[in-house]
């Protein structure tokens, strides 16, 4: 059954997205590692990490689109799930430093030695194993989403009220992680990473492998989301989005549908955060900032919510614009971002992909309507005038006057 859903998802009109991502996962590392420096087709080392960061943002926007575009949950707290996944990966990377830290303490990270901690906290146990860290990358965001969603959805909190409490959740986590006594590095966060699964995190080969892993993870996430939205469950999700009360009256439990989508989305966001940290090299409480979660909403809105491919395009385009703006006009980026959001709301309410799709649908509907309204008329030939013979005239016929 699961295999059939995946095949159906890959056979959809947007199947080429997966192909492009898998192609990028091959071509970008090959270009970076095999072509010589200075070759016009070589992707530089910094660009590999930058594009990898863009793909993690695209995965995060896709996760938000699953709940906002298909269930109608405008979450302003998805940055929290992203940051929690990043912290889980950062804790593993910190444990890999060992005695090579500034203080040479193999048992405690440098910031704990600096703060005179005597022993490793219990919630750091197990993070010296990669498999345990990856398990926590999914479990911690998923568990938080489950607990939060269980109480929120069963209480039938919807609309702007749900958005506010999701933003309050991420703001509370930001304040908590800023504290030094939480054991997560305080304001500085976690950084100075050295290795991941035994390989130098700064090596070009490792960076290329991380990019490939991110592209494959995004492709897999796209397939999963496509399979969910094209299934019967996906139709119920859309029904909950468009008419939750009516869906409840015909026998479904909207709170369970919302909870499922919210947890899956949180797990995807956590994985995106885990892939983000080794490519960027740092994770700090600033990732919990409410402004980050609002930016995620902007990415999905620009690309087109409810389209799956739209948020991917929106995240890449907006972050590329951010990279260019912050280098050329660093003081104007926030104004540009706000103007972009206003412009999209006024002129492209369905986003880039949604507007393009609607345009082609309207053209197809117009052609179909014209074809149905034009009947097959018979061919009308002009009648020849009657022929009569005049008395006493020759045998040649004369046309009537």
HELIX and SHEET records of a PDB file:
HELIX    1   1 UNK A    2  UNK A   10  1                                   9    
HELIX    2   2 UNK A   15  UNK A   34  1                                  20    
HELIX    3   3 UNK A   45  UNK A   71  1                                  27    
HELIX    4   4 UNK A   78  UNK A   95  1                                  18    
HELIX    5   5 UNK A   98  UNK A  100  5                                   3    
HELIX    6   6 UNK A  110  UNK A  114  1                                   5    
HELIX    7   7 UNK A  122  UNK A  124  5                                   3    
HELIX    8   8 UNK A  130  UNK A  154  1                                  25    
HELIX    9   9 UNK A  159  UNK A  177  1                                  19    
HELIX   10  10 UNK A  180  UNK A  182  5                                   3    
HELIX   11  11 UNK A  204  UNK A  229  1                                  26    
HELIX   12  12 UNK A  232  UNK A  242  1                                  11    
HELIX   13  13 UNK A  244  UNK A  249  1                                   6    
HELIX   14  14 UNK A  254  UNK A  280  1                                  27    
HELIX   15  15 UNK A  285  UNK A  288  5                                   4    
HELIX   16  16 UNK A  290  UNK A  303  1                                  14    
HELIX   17  17 UNK A  309  UNK A  328  1                                  20    
HELIX   18  18 UNK A  333  UNK A  347  1                                  15    
HELIX   19  19 UNK A  351  UNK A  373  1                                  23    
SHEET    1   A 2 UNK A 190  UNK A 191  0                                        
SHEET    2   A 2 UNK A 282  UNK A 283 -1                                        
SHEET    1   B 2 UNK A 195  UNK A 196  0                                        
SHEET    2   B 2 UNK A 199  UNK A 200 -1                                        
SHEET    1   C 2 UNK A 387  UNK A 388  0                                        
SHEET    2   C 2 UNK A 398  UNK A 399 -1                                        
END                                                                             
